[in-house]
Amino acid sequence: MFAKAFFRPITRISLRTMSTEREQQVISNLNKVRKEVAELSNTARLVAVSKYMPAEDIEYAAKTGQTHFGENYVQELVEKSQKLPATIDWHFIGHLQSNKCKTVAAIPNLFLVETIDGIKKADALNKACGTVGRQNKLKVYVQVNTSGEEAKSGVPASEALDVCKHIKENCPALELYGLMTIGMKDRDAANNPDFEKIVQLRTDIQAELQLDRFEASFGMSSDFKEALSEGSNNVRVGTAIFGGRPPKA
Ligand SMILES: *Cc1c(COP(=O)(O)O)cnc(C)c1O
């Protein structure tokens, strides 16, 4: 045993000191999730949800080729986007306040705002894109409250078409790209009515508005595999990659 340790190649030792335990953990979690996603879908996008996590964690994940990252808080997203490479595709997945639309729209490598929760919000973000002189159309999802819980944001399922239609027809700075739902906590993942509802809405609205491309974003750490089996185009996975977060303040 002694001899084995003694003759351990020197490169192993130096690699060990270079990459921290945390880096190894993030990369190994990410590779596992990525493999699980790839087994279930060729086309779905994996968004690594990095809220509350330090910028270093995002750098570790980005080194392995992960480009899509999701953040919930405007200030945190702004700080990270300034600090981290412009090659990252950011997703804003938190509640968007109207008075923060300009700040969000000004982030050049913002890929998608997943949480448009009404016509007024769409108009505010559309206007903000013009004000800050955004060059490319900003992709948006309409967030749908599929579970009907009072505390959840998002438009009721019955109003999703109207909001989508409004964006398509009246918000030239925005690109209507799909729907998003969080769904109820602790649903039976294998038989989740929120998933069924969002998939049905995707089909109906895509047909009604004659859209070439229209996605549905659903599935998180606890149920992304089931979500992919149900046809999710975009899963948002935090805990399974970065570990647990501190409880909400
Ligand atoms: C935090 C968050 C996630 C990630 O949740 P996990 O359970 O940690 O994977 C996904 N979507 C939204 C909207 C979130 O706020």
The ligand as a Gaussian input file, in Angstrom:
#p B3LYP/6-31G(d) Opt

LIG

0 1
 C      -34.892000      27.415000      -8.911000
 C      -35.668000      27.143000     -10.136000
 C      -35.428000      25.988000     -10.900000
 C      -34.451000      24.900000     -10.487000
 O      -34.993000      24.144000      -9.484000
 P      -34.240000      22.808000      -8.936000
 O      -35.278000      22.080000      -8.230000
 O      -33.127000      23.269000      -8.056000
 O      -33.721000      22.083000     -10.134000
 C      -36.148000      25.830000     -12.073000
 N      -37.056000      26.748000     -12.476000
 C      -37.311000      27.846000     -11.775000
 C      -38.318000      28.816000     -12.273000
 C      -36.633000      28.076000     -10.577000
 O      -36.909000      29.183000      -9.872000

